[in-house]
Amino acid sequence: MRFPPRMTRIGAAGALLSALLVGCTVTAGPADATTVSAGSICYGDLPSQAYGTLDLIDRGGPFPYSQDGSVFQNREGVLPRQSTGYYHEYTVVTPGSPTRGARRIVTGERNQEDYYTSDHYATFDLIDFGC
């Protein structure tokens, strides 16, 4: 059985942590809230272009856009609050789009979690590599 690239990188402990995080929903509260809502998406349900992006992330590039790998500030506050530099963003190519499009993968450094957004940071889904 072939494991998705991020599954092999994070190992069983990381996969368990990801599984525990999937589906955890906390409603956004006051501006100083430290956790917010994020859904989940099965690895197999991602658009095909996301697999290429995840492979590039695992290999360390080269990336098609100069912005790929840049620090994601989480200004929208949709992801759990972390220190600056924790999150990084990568483009998921949108076929037919004359620009980078709205799709991204945002990675978290310490826990090596991967989030997918198809709507330019309005919502995020934690990628579940176990389904």
KOLNUBA-281298 format. One line per 4 residues: their letters; for each residue x, y, z of N, C-alpha, C. Coordinates in nm, 2 decimals, m for minus. Layout:
a> X Y Z X Y Z X Y Z  ...
This chain:
mrfp> 0.08 m0.12 0.00 0.00 0.00 0.00 0.09 0.12 0.00  0.06 0.22 m0.09 0.13 0.34 m0.09 0.07 0.45 m0.01  0.14 0.51 0.08 0.09 0.61 0.17 0.10 0.75 0.10  0.01 0.84 0.12 0.03 0.97 0.07 0.16 1.03 0.12
prmt> 0.22 1.13 0.05 0.35 1.18 0.09 0.36 1.23 0.23  0.26 1.31 0.27 0.26 1.37 0.41 0.25 1.26 0.51  0.18 1.16 0.49 0.16 1.05 0.58 0.29 0.99 0.62  0.38 0.97 0.52 0.51 0.91 0.55 0.60 1.00 0.62
riga> 0.58 1.13 0.60 0.66 1.23 0.67 0.63 1.25 0.81  0.50 1.25 0.84 0.46 1.27 0.98 0.45 1.15 1.06  0.45 1.03 1.00 0.46 0.90 1.07 0.32 0.88 1.15  0.33 0.77 1.22 0.20 0.72 1.29 0.16 0.82 1.39
agal> 0.25 0.87 1.47 0.21 0.97 1.58 0.15 1.09 1.52  0.21 1.14 1.41 0.15 1.26 1.35 0.01 1.23 1.29  0.00 1.11 1.23 m0.13 1.07 1.17 m0.24 1.06 1.28  m0.20 1.01 1.40 m0.29 1.00 1.51 m0.33 1.14 1.55
lsal> m0.23 1.23 1.57 m0.26 1.37 1.60 m0.36 1.43 1.50  m0.33 1.41 1.38 m0.42 1.47 1.27 m0.56 1.41 1.28  m0.57 1.28 1.31 m0.70 1.22 1.32 m0.77 1.27 1.44  m0.70 1.30 1.55 m0.77 1.36 1.67 m0.82 1.50 1.64
lvgc> m0.74 1.57 1.56 m0.78 1.71 1.53 m0.89 1.72 1.43  m0.91 1.62 1.35 m1.01 1.63 1.24 m1.15 1.63 1.31  m1.23 1.72 1.27 m1.37 1.73 1.32 m1.38 1.81 1.44  m1.27 1.85 1.50 m1.28 1.93 1.62 m1.33 2.07 1.58
tvta> m1.44 2.11 1.63 m1.50 2.24 1.60 m1.52 2.32 1.72  m1.47 2.44 1.72 m1.49 2.54 1.83 m1.54 2.66 1.76  m1.65 2.71 1.80 m1.70 2.84 1.74 m1.61 2.95 1.78  m1.59 3.04 1.68 m1.51 3.16 1.70 m1.57 3.25 1.80
gpad> m1.49 3.29 1.90 m1.54 3.38 2.00 m1.49 3.52 1.99  m1.45 3.58 2.10 m1.40 3.71 2.10 m1.27 3.72 2.02  m1.23 3.84 1.99 m1.11 3.86 1.91 m0.99 3.80 1.97  m0.98 3.77 2.10 m0.87 3.71 2.16 m0.88 3.56 2.17
attv> m0.98 3.50 2.11 m0.99 3.35 2.11 m0.87 3.29 2.04  m0.83 3.17 2.10 m0.71 3.11 2.04 m0.74 2.99 1.95  m0.86 2.95 1.95 m0.90 2.84 1.86 m1.03 2.88 1.79  m1.03 2.83 1.66 m1.15 2.86 1.58 m1.19 2.73 1.50
sags> m1.29 2.75 1.42 m1.34 2.64 1.35 m1.27 2.60 1.22  m1.24 2.47 1.20 m1.18 2.42 1.08 m1.25 2.29 1.05  m1.29 2.26 0.93 m1.35 2.14 0.89 m1.24 2.04 0.86  m1.28 1.93 0.79 m1.18 1.83 0.75 m1.21 1.79 0.60
icyg> m1.11 1.74 0.53 m1.13 1.69 0.40 m1.03 1.57 0.39  m1.09 1.46 0.33 m1.01 1.34 0.31 m0.90 1.37 0.20  m0.79 1.32 0.21 m0.68 1.33 0.11 m0.73 1.29 m0.03  m0.81 1.19 m0.04 m0.86 1.14 m0.16 m0.97 1.23 m0.23
dlps> m1.02 1.33 m0.15 m1.12 1.42 m0.20 m1.06 1.55 m0.24  m0.93 1.57 m0.23 m0.87 1.70 m0.28 m0.87 1.70 m0.43  m0.87 1.83 m0.48 m0.86 1.84 m0.63 m0.72 1.78 m0.67  m0.71 1.73 m0.79 m0.59 1.66 m0.84 m0.47 1.75 m0.83
qayg> m0.48 1.88 m0.85 m0.37 1.97 m0.84 m0.31 1.98 m0.70  m0.39 1.95 m0.60 m0.34 1.96 m0.46 m0.23 1.85 m0.44  m0.24 1.74 m0.50 m0.14 1.63 m0.48 m0.01 1.68 m0.53  0.00 1.75 m0.64 0.12 1.80 m0.69 0.18 1.90 m0.60
tldl> 0.10 1.99 m0.54 0.14 2.09 m0.44 0.20 2.02 m0.32  0.13 1.92 m0.27 0.18 1.85 m0.15 0.31 1.78 m0.18  0.33 1.72 m0.30 0.45 1.66 m0.34 0.57 1.76 m0.34  0.54 1.88 m0.40 0.64 1.99 m0.40 0.68 2.03 m0.26
idrg> 0.58 2.04 m0.17 0.61 2.08 m0.03 0.70 1.98 0.03  0.67 1.85 0.01 0.76 1.74 0.07 0.90 1.75 0.01  0.91 1.78 m0.12 1.05 1.79 m0.18 1.12 1.92 m0.15  1.04 2.02 m0.10 1.11 2.15 m0.08 1.11 2.24 m0.21
gpfp> 1.03 2.21 m0.31 1.02 2.28 m0.43 1.09 2.21 m0.54  1.11 2.28 m0.65 1.08 2.42 m0.68 0.94 2.45 m0.70  0.89 2.56 m0.66 0.75 2.60 m0.66 0.73 2.69 m0.78  0.60 2.68 m0.84 0.57 2.76 m0.96 0.55 2.91 m0.93
ysqd> 0.53 2.95 m0.81 0.50 3.09 m0.78 0.60 3.14 m0.67  0.64 3.26 m0.69 0.74 3.32 m0.59 0.68 3.33 m0.45  0.55 3.34 m0.44 0.48 3.36 m0.31 0.48 3.22 m0.24  0.49 3.11 m0.31 0.48 2.98 m0.24 0.59 2.97 m0.14
gsvf> 0.55 2.92 m0.02 0.64 2.90 0.09 0.65 3.03 0.18  0.58 3.13 0.14 0.58 3.25 0.23 0.50 3.23 0.35  0.53 3.31 0.45 0.46 3.30 0.58 0.31 3.35 0.56  0.22 3.26 0.61 0.08 3.29 0.62 0.05 3.36 0.75
qnre> 0.00 3.48 0.75 m0.02 3.55 0.87 m0.15 3.51 0.95  m0.24 3.44 0.89 m0.37 3.41 0.96 m0.44 3.53 1.00  m0.44 3.64 0.92 m0.51 3.76 0.96 m0.66 3.74 0.97  m0.71 3.64 0.90 m0.85 3.62 0.90 m0.89 3.55 1.03
gvlp> m0.80 3.49 1.10 m0.82 3.43 1.23 m0.90 3.30 1.22  m0.90 3.23 1.10 m0.97 3.11 1.08 m0.90 2.99 1.14  m0.77 2.99 1.13 m0.69 2.88 1.19 m0.65 2.91 1.33  m0.62 2.81 1.41 m0.58 2.83 1.55 m0.46 2.93 1.55
rqst> m0.47 3.02 1.65 m0.36 3.12 1.67 m0.23 3.06 1.70  m0.13 3.10 1.62 0.01 3.06 1.64 0.10 3.18 1.63  0.23 3.16 1.66 0.32 3.27 1.65 0.35 3.29 1.50  0.39 3.41 1.47 0.43 3.45 1.33 0.53 3.36 1.28
gyyh> 0.52 3.30 1.16 0.61 3.21 1.10 0.57 3.07 1.11  0.47 3.04 1.19 0.43 2.90 1.21 0.36 2.84 1.08  0.28 2.92 1.02 0.21 2.88 0.90 0.28 2.93 0.77  0.27 2.85 0.67 0.33 2.89 0.54 0.22 2.85 0.43
eytv> 0.21 2.92 0.32 0.11 2.90 0.22 0.17 2.86 0.09  0.10 2.78 0.02 0.14 2.73 m0.11 0.02 2.73 m0.21  0.04 2.76 m0.33 m0.06 2.77 m0.43 m0.10 2.63 m0.48  m0.23 2.61 m0.49 m0.29 2.49 m0.56 m0.34 2.55 m0.69
vtpg> m0.28 2.51 m0.80 m0.31 2.56 m0.93 m0.46 2.54 m0.96  m0.52 2.65 m1.02 m0.66 2.64 m1.06 m0.66 2.64 m1.21  m0.69 2.53 m1.27 m0.69 2.53 m1.42 m0.78 2.64 m1.48  m0.73 2.70 m1.58 m0.80 2.81 m1.65 m0.80 2.94 m1.59
sptr> m0.74 2.95 m1.47 m0.73 3.08 m1.40 m0.61 3.16 m1.46  m0.63 3.29 m1.49 m0.51 3.37 m1.54 m0.42 3.41 m1.42  m0.47 3.39 m1.30 m0.39 3.42 m1.18 m0.36 3.30 m1.10  m0.31 3.32 m0.98 m0.29 3.20 m0.89 m0.42 3.14 m0.84
garr> m0.53 3.20 m0.86 m0.65 3.15 m0.82 m0.67 3.16 m0.67  m0.77 3.09 m0.62 m0.81 3.10 m0.47 m0.77 2.99 m0.39  m0.72 2.88 m0.45 m0.69 2.76 m0.38 m0.55 2.76 m0.32  m0.54 2.72 m0.19 m0.41 2.71 m0.13 m0.40 2.59 m0.03
ivtg> m0.28 2.55 0.00 m0.25 2.47 0.11 m0.17 2.55 0.21  m0.21 2.55 0.33 m0.14 2.62 0.44 m0.09 2.51 0.53  0.04 2.51 0.56 0.10 2.41 0.65 0.14 2.47 0.78  0.13 2.39 0.88 0.17 2.43 1.02 0.30 2.36 1.05
ernq> 0.40 2.43 1.10 0.53 2.38 1.12 0.54 2.27 1.23  0.50 2.31 1.35 0.53 2.22 1.47 0.46 2.09 1.46  0.33 2.09 1.43 0.25 1.97 1.43 0.24 1.91 1.29  0.30 1.98 1.19 0.30 1.94 1.05 0.16 1.91 1.00
edyy> 0.07 2.00 1.04 m0.07 1.98 0.98 m0.08 2.06 0.85  m0.17 2.01 0.77 m0.19 2.07 0.64 m0.34 2.11 0.62  m0.36 2.23 0.58 m0.50 2.28 0.56 m0.52 2.31 0.42  m0.64 2.29 0.37 m0.67 2.32 0.23 m0.78 2.43 0.23
tsdh> m0.77 2.53 0.15 m0.88 2.63 0.13 m0.90 2.64 m0.02  m1.03 2.64 m0.06 m1.06 2.66 m0.20 m1.12 2.80 m0.22  m1.13 2.88 m0.11 m1.19 3.01 m0.12 m1.11 3.12 m0.07  m0.98 3.11 m0.09 m0.88 3.22 m0.05 m0.90 3.26 0.10
yatf> m0.88 3.16 0.19 m0.87 3.18 0.33 m1.00 3.21 0.40  m1.12 3.20 0.34 m1.24 3.22 0.41 m1.28 3.10 0.49  m1.25 2.98 0.44 m1.27 2.86 0.52 m1.15 2.77 0.50  m1.12 2.68 0.59 m1.01 2.58 0.58 m1.06 2.44 0.62
dlid> m1.00 2.34 0.56 m1.02 2.20 0.60 m0.89 2.14 0.63  m0.88 2.07 0.74 m0.76 2.00 0.78 m0.76 1.87 0.69  m0.65 1.85 0.62 m0.63 1.73 0.53 m0.61 1.61 0.62  m0.70 1.51 0.60 m0.70 1.38 0.67 m0.63 1.28 0.58
fgc> m0.51 1.24 0.61 m0.43 1.15 0.52 m0.47 1.01 0.55  m0.56 0.98 0.64 m0.60 0.85 0.67 m0.72 0.80 0.60  m0.78 0.88 0.51 m0.90 0.83 0.44 m0.89 0.86 0.29
